[in-house]
Amino acid sequence: MSKPILWIVIPCYNEEQVLPITAPMFLEKISGLAAQGLVSEKSRVLFVNDGSKDKTWELIQSFAAQDEHYIGISQSRNRGHQNAVLAGLMEALHSGTCDVTISIDCDGQDDINAMDEMVKKYLDGAEVVYGVRSRRDTDTFFKRFTAEGFYHVMNALGADIVFNHADYRLISTRVLESFADYREVNIFLRGMVPLVGFKSDVVTYERHERLAGESHYPLSKMLALAFDGITSLSNKPIRLITGSGIFVSLISFIGVIWAIIEAAMGSVVAGWASTICIVCFVGGVQLVCLGVIGEYIGKIYMETKARPRYIISERTWAPYERKYHG
């Protein structure tokens, strides 16, 4: 069996502070894996510039000029972390020179030494290897509680998602060929990859503090990603709305019967407060239900447009005669 060509796919957004630290680490890891005979010398480190506003792209270009193992692509504008990862994976697939990919963030928090075990599991027959955090000691209580709660909620909603796995994973190009048929615009990779199937395995690792710079994933973005995951992978919220609507309607019907009986017995007492409470409760339930339904309708609206999920404007290499976008 020939040595597989590995591409490490690294999304980058305003990472000029951390790239000079982590880029040599990724190159050293490629060289180390090649020295062990686990991957080919033709393996590459692919940086995906996600419309950065700082000097991230200039740094990527300078890395590529210094060493052929570095390559980079730049999106025409910022499209978000998930689309940046997807762009890198599809670039590797359509290059025709890649056998397996590992996606990882560029901030140095994910343990790059876990790649050794990932590649070994791939060589043993696994087509997908998920990097799973062994613990969350570096997280605040709030982040740990909400993150683990999200995974529990996703599993309760029927989504096939690996607990405590983010976007640190190995995927073979065989899997990527099938994954390319998934054409959704609203993507949530950690929930979509398991849908493809194929033999998979898990590697656990400890996550560290960010080496430099600031996180680009504030609470608002994490909540948006979580809601994208829920609405992209499950329609159970719609069914819950139906169930709650039936329940509220049943309670309301009982209330109407009770009101008629009380009126017939002549014991009706003016109850302004209770009436306001009921109206507010029912109105609140209706607004929440309409909001959830509206989110799904918005997703359908975006899907029917079928706009490109990413557009590559620049490359440090030229694998095609035309620009590829997906």
N, C-alpha and C positions, 0 to 999 in steps of 0.2 A: 504494500500500500504506500503510495507516494505521500509525502508530507503535505498536509493541507495548508492552503494560503489563507491566513487570518487577516481580517480587517477589523481594527478597533475603531468603532464609530463613536465620535465624541461631539455632542451638540454644545455650542458655545454662544452665549449672549452676554456681551459686555464683560468679558473675562480677561482683560489686559493685565490685571494684577496677578492672577493665579496661573495663567498659561505658561509664563517663563519658568515656573516651578514644576508644574505637572507634565508639560510636554516632554522634557528629558526622561521623566519617569516612565511614560508610555513607550518611548523609544527603547529604553533599557529593558522593559518587559518583553517587547518584541524580540530583541536580541537574545535575551535570556531563554525564551521559549524555543527560539531557533537553535541556540547552542545545546539545548537538551534534546534536540531532535524531534520536538513535538510539533513544530510548524515550519513552514518553508521560509527561506531567506527572502522570498518575494512578498512577505507579509507587509502590511501597511498600517499607518496610523492616519485615519481620516477625520479631519476636523470639519464640522458643519457650522458655518457662521450664520446665526439666525438673525440677520439684520442688525448687528451690533452698531451702537452709536459711538463707541470708543475706537481704540486701535487694534481690536481683536483680529480683524481681517488682515491688517498689515503684518501683525505678528505671525499669523498662519502662513502668509506668503513668504515671509523671511525664513520660517522653519523649512518650508518646501524647497527653498533655494539652497539651503544648507545641507539637506539630506534627502535622498530620494524616497526614503521610507515615510516621510511626511507628505501627505497630500491634503488638499482642502477644496471645499466648495462653499459658495456663498449664496444665500437666498436673496431674492430681489427685495424682500422686506421681512420684518419680524412676523413670524407666523405661529410662534409658540413652541414649547419644548417637544410636544408629541409629534408635530409635523416636522421638526428639525431631525428628530431621531428617524422618522419614516424616510425622509429625504436621504439620509445617510445609508440606511439599509437598502433602499432601492438603487442608490448609486453603486453600492457594492454588488448587488445582484446583476445589474445591467452592464457592469464593467466586463463581465466574462472572465475575470481573472481572480475571482474570490471563491473560496470553498465554505468559509464559515465566518460569521461576524460576532463580535462582542460589543454591545452598546454600554456605555458608562458615562457618567457626568465628568466634567473636567475639573471639578473643585477639589479632588483628592479625598473626598469623604469615604467613598467606596474602596475597599481594600483590593488593590490591583493584584495582589498575590493570589487571590481567589481564582484568577484566570488560569493558573496552572492546573488546578483541579477541574475547572470547567472544560479545558481542552482535553484532559485525560478522559473525562466522562464522554466527551464527544468521540474520541478515538475508540471508546468501548461500545459505542453504538447509539448514544443519546443524540437526538437531533436538536433538542432544545434543553438548555441547562439554565435554571433560574437561580439568580443570586438572592439569597434570603438572609435578612438580618437576624443574627442569633439573639440580640437583645437591643433595647432602646435606651441605654443608660445616658447617652449624650443628649437625648431629647428632654424638653421640659415636660412636666406632668401633663399640661394641657395638650401639647402636641402628641405625646404618647397616647393619651386617652382618646383623643379624636381620631388619630390615625388607626389605632387598633379597632376602635368602634366602627370606622368606615369599612374595614375588611369584614367585620362581623355582619354589618348591614348588607354589604354586597353579597356575601354568601347566603344570607337569609332571603335575599331577593332572587336567588337562583343563579347568580353569576359565577362562572367557573374561574375564580381568581385565587392566586397563590398567596397565602397569608404572609404579610410582612415582606412582600416582594415589590420593588419599584420598577426601574427600567434598566437594571444591571442584569443582563442575560446574554447567553450565547444562543445564536440561531444559525442553523446551517442554511446554505443557499437552496437546498432541496425544500426546506420549509418556506423560505422566502418566495420561491416560485409559486407555491400555493397561496401564500399570504397576499401576493400581489393581486389576486382575484377579489380581495376584499376592497371594495371601492367606496366605502363610507367617507363622507366629508368630516363628520364628527367622530374623531378617533380617540380611543382609549387603549393604548397598546397592551398594558398589563392585563387587560380583560380580553382583548382580541386574540392575542397570540395563543392562549390555551384552546381557543375555538378551532384552530387549524388542526390540532391533534398531533400525531407523530409521537415517538418515544421521547419522554422527557425525564429529567432528573433535577436534583436540587443541590446547591452548594451553599453552606452557611458561612457567614463572615461577620466581623464586627465593623461597625461604621464609626468613623472618626470625625473630629471637628474639621470644618472647612480650613484649608491651608492658607488661603488669602482671599481678600475681597469680601463682598457681601452676598448673601443669598438673594436670588432673584425670584424666590417663591414665597411671597408674603401670604398671610392668611386668606386674603381675597382670591388669590390664584389657586390656592389649595382647595378652597371651597368650590370654585368654578370647575376644577378638574374632577373633584368628587361628584359633582352633579352631572358633569358630562359622562362620567363612568356609569352612574346609575341610569340615566336616560338612554345611553347608547347600548346598554347590555340587558336591560330588563324593562318589561312593560307592567310589572307588578304594581308600581305606584298608581297606574290607571285603574287597575283592578281594586286596589285599596280604596280609591275614590268611589268606585261603584259600590263597594261594600259599605263604606261610611255613609254614602248617600241613601242607601236602602235603610241603614240603621236609623239615621236622623229622620227619614220619612216615616218609619214605623213609630218612633217616639212622638213625632208630630201628629200622626193619625190618632194615637192613643190620647194625646192632649186634646185633640178636637172632640173626641168622644166624651172625655171627661168634662170639657167645657159645656157640651150640649146637655149632659146629665145634670150638671150643677145649675145651668140656666133653667132647666125644666123643673127642678126642685125649688127654685126661687131663692137659692142661697148664694147668689153671685155677689162677690165683694170686689170693688174696684181695686185692681192690682197693677198700678202703673209700673212699679219697679220690676216686677216679675215679667211683665210684657216686654219691657226694654231689654232685659237680660236674654230672653228667648230670641228676640229679634237680632240682637247683637251676636249671639252665639251662632244662629243659623246663617246670618250674613257673613260672619268670619269664616265659617266652614265653606261657604260657597266661593268666597274670594280665594281661599287657599286652593280649592279644587280647580277653579278656573286658572289659577297661576300654574299649577302643575300641568294641566292640559295645554295651556299656552306654551310651556316649554317644549312639550312634545311636538306641537304644531310648528314651532320655530325650527326644531330639528328637521322635521319633514320638509319645510320650506328650503332650508339650506341644502338638504340632500337632493331635492329635485333640480336645483340649479346646477349641481354637479361641477362646481368650480374646482380648479386645480388645488390640490392640498399643499403644494409647494411649487415654486418656480426657481430654478437655479440660474443665477445671472452671471456668475463667474466661477472659474475653476483654476486650480494651479496645475492642472494636467488636461489633456485633450483626448478623452476616450472615444468621443463621437464626432461625427461631422455636423450634427445638429444638436441643439440644446434639448435635453430631456427634462420633462416635468411630469408630475403625476398628481 
